[in-house]
Amino acid sequence: MNNMIWLMRAVKWVRNPPSPKMVKLVFAIIAAGLVMLLLEKLGMWPDWATMDHGRGGRVLR
């Protein structure tokens, strides 16, 4: 059933493709994310931009 939903979405994109401006925007966002990841892996990410604690909280019993 889930495959049918994705197939219908693909048909919709084929009939009405996104504009070149939208494609450039998506690629720019992906590139910005990759640059941030690269900076973090190289150790050049600023300390003020890092989280002190991880995502989410612990569940107390």
N, C-alpha and C positions, 0 to 999 in steps of 0.2 A: 504494500500500500504506500509506503514511504517513497518507493521508487517512482510510483505514478505521479506523486506530487512534484518530485524533481524533474520528471519528464515534462510535465505541464509548464513548469517554470522555464525550462530550456526552450520549449516551443514559443513561449511568450517573448523570450529574449531574441530568438531568431526573427520573429515577426516585427519586433520593435527594439532594435539594439540600442544600447546606451550611446550617448553622444561622445565624440572624441574628448570633449572637455571633462566629462565625468570619468572617462577612462584615465586621463592624465591625473585627475584628482586622486583616484584610488591608488595609482602607482606612486604618486608623491607621498601619500600617507604610509604606504608600505615601505618606501625608501627611508622616510623619517624614522620609522620604527626600527629598521635594520641599522641605521646610523646610531641610534640610541643603544641598541644591543651591543654593537661593536665598541662603542665608547665604554660601556660598562665592563665588557670582557677585557679590554685593554687597561682597565683601572683608571681611566681618565674621567669617569663620571663623578660629578661633585658630591661631596658628602651631604650637603643640604637637600639633595634630591633623592636620597635613599631613605627607605622606611626603617624605623628603629625596630619595629616588630613585624613579623610576617603577616600575610593576609589572613583575615578571619580570626576568630578567637577560639580558645579552647572551651570545650564543653565540660562544665563542672558536674560531677555526679553527686 
